[in-house]
Amino acid sequence: MDIPESNTNNMSPTDEALSLNTIATIMRACNDIQVTDEALFLTAEATKKFIEYITKESFGKADKNNELKYEHLAEVVESNQSIKFLQEIVPKKVKFNELQEYLKDNAKKN
């Protein structure tokens, strides 16, 4: 499935949000580490590739109208072993009544 093109003059959607300065600030916030330009560049590129990958996978779950929704992303995270580490950050949505039923069932078991 093709991802719709951005309307912003050949700029990747991640270019503005993931500037090298932003990534450098995040990396340097961790234990006052020294970050080389090469490490910064590679981290930025790897992050962009990861976002592209997860977006393409999510669009694969989308409907025919090419509308990407949270549940598509959550489904990809849940079904893909290599990105399961994101499950706590991007959990599947649970309706309140389903949660109540789940809690009741667990209370009965304990």
Beta strands, then each sheet from edge to edge (+ up, - down):
end
